[in-house]
Amino acid sequence: MRTFSLLKGQPVFETKSGRKIGEVTDLYMSTDGIVKGLLVKKGVFIKQSCFLDIKKVASFGWYGVMIEDENILVKQKESSEYTTAHSLEGMMMLTESGNTLGLLKDVYFQEELGTIVGYEITDGFFSDIIEGKRVIQTRKPLTIGKDAIIVDVNQT
């Protein structure tokens, strides 16, 4: 299990050459909260954003993401079917009954499966110091809306 904040900025290496291809900049998630892939920035002078399907990752290490071949990266396309972890950070999380849980701080997911297993919630800096951060877990997919994220906490 890993958090998006630990994955962000990690280098992506090609296993057949040992060459650094780029670095992870974001997660792509479906609107029902499944991690579908990674956004990878590649290039030295001219940066290009590419989509890396989560199923095509050879392994996730603590110091890098390993892929078999650079050619599995697909040039990024704008798609309304996916959302990014960066765009969700700081969004209000609400229960289906309308209670506020706090703001989304981080996403916990199983790398190999792309399954999100928890959401780190914050109520602000001082609250985090006094009470600590909370992790919300749910088995039911969440709803990602324009203004809020709705989660069913009764199905934990």
N, C-alpha and C positions, 0 to 999 in steps of 0.2 A: 504494500500500500504506500502511496506517495501523495504529497500535496502538490498543487500546481506551483506554489511559490518556490518549492525546492527544485522543480523541473525547469522553471523559467530561467533562461540564460545558459542552460547546459549545452555543451557542444554536441553536434551530431557527427559521428564518424562512419566512414565506409569501411567495412571489415575486410574487403578484398585488397584494399590499397593502404589502409591505415591513415587515410587522409581525412582531415576535418572538412566537412561539407558546409557546415553553417552552425546556427544555434537556435534553440527552441525559444520562440517568443510568445506563443499562446497555445491554448487548447481549443479545438473545434468540438462543440457539443451539439447534439440534435436538440430540438425544442422540447423533447421529453427527458432531457438530462443524461443522455448516454454520450460518453466521449468517443468521437468518431476518428479523430486524428490530431495532429500537431501542426502548428504553423511554424515553419522553419525559414529563417532569413539566411540566404546564402549569397556568396560573392564578396569580393574584397573592396573594390571601388564602387561598383554598381550593385547595390543590394537588391535582391529579388526575393519576394515572399513565395513560398511553396507549401503545398499541402502534403503531409505525410500521413497516409492511412495508418491508424494504430495497429491494424492487423499485419502490416508489412514491416514493423519494427522487429529486428532480430533479438534485441535485448535492451533492457533499461538498467544501466549501471549507476552507481552513485556519482560517477564523474563524467558520464556521457551516455548518449543514446546511440546504439549501434544499428546500422542498416547494412544490408548485403550490397546494394548497388545504388549509386546516386540517381540512376534513371527512374527509380520508383517515386521520386518527388515529382509532383504535378504543380505546374504554375498556378498560383492562387487565383481563384475566380470568386467574385462576389456572389454569394448565395443566400437566399432568405431562409433556406432550410436549416442552416447552421448558425449558431451563436458562439461567441468566444468567451473564455473565462474572464479576460480583461474587461470586456463590456459588462459583465455581470457583477464585478467587484464593486462593492458599495451599494448595491441595490437592496431595497427593503425586502425582508422575508416575512411573509405572513402565513398564518395557519389557514386552513380551509374555513375555520369558524370566524376568521377576521381578526385574530389576535396578532400583535406584532411580536416577532422573535428577535429582531435586530437587523443589522446590516451584514451582508455576505462579505466575509473577509478572505476565505480560502476554500478550495475544493479538495476533498480527499477522494482518491480513486485508485482502483486496481489497474495497474498499467497494462497488463497483458489482455485483460478482458474489456477495458474501457468502461467498467462499471463504477459509477460514483457511489461511494459508501458513506460519505458524510459531508457536511457543510459547516465550516467554522464561522461562527456568528460573533459579531462584536456590538457592544453598546456604546463604544467610544473609548478613547485612550484611558481615562481615569477609571471607568468601570472595569476595563480589562485588568488594570493594576489591582484594584480592590477585590473584584469577584473572579477574575480570570476569564479567559475566552471559553465559549461553549461550542460543543460540536453537536449538531443535529443529525440524527440518522433516520432514514426512512427506506422502506422497501418499495414503496409505491413511487412511480415517476412524478417529478414535480412539474409544475406549470410555469414556464418562463414567459412573462408578459412584458409589455413595453415599460410599465411603471413599477412592477413588483414581481417577486417570485413567490408562488403559492405552493406550500408543502403540506402534506397530510401527516401530522406528527402522531396520530392515533394508530398508524400502521407500523410503528417501530418494533 
